[in-house]
């Protein structure tokens, strides 16, 4: 599974909720202002953000957004969105979590996923880069009062570059 996040104006989000009938329509939407491709690393970042799975914090929605986009689309579990208010809450918590803290969480919780030491180091470098991009992405979204759409599915292939 791969993941991507997309910035969208709240009014355009409402239109997309009404008009989109599949996840590809979301990926190709002209309403998308900016995107962040997380690839397959999204799951490790998500685990590192949510070490304590029982706690309910806005960070649990940083990658897999809170609300399903629409029940009408095929595979509604793949496309979710965060409201402007939720985006602001996520952004505040992301800014409080340093890259070093994320690294500690990753090393403590997920280090056994890569068999070789070099592979672990490369994966950790990718994780840090994705996290810094995620912080910037949510900072931009909060600053511009934008909503965030998440798409998590196999082989994300947008038809156009954003």
Buried (B, 14 or more C-beta within 10 A) or exposed (E): EBBBBBBBBEEBBEEBBEEBEBBBBBBBBEBBBBBBBBEEBBBBBBBBBBBEEEEEEBBBBBBBBBBBBBEEBEEEEBBBBBBBEBBBBBBEBBEEBEEEEBBEBBEEBBEEEBEEEEEBEEBBEBBBEBBEBBBEBBBBBBEEEBBBBBBBBEEBEBEEEB
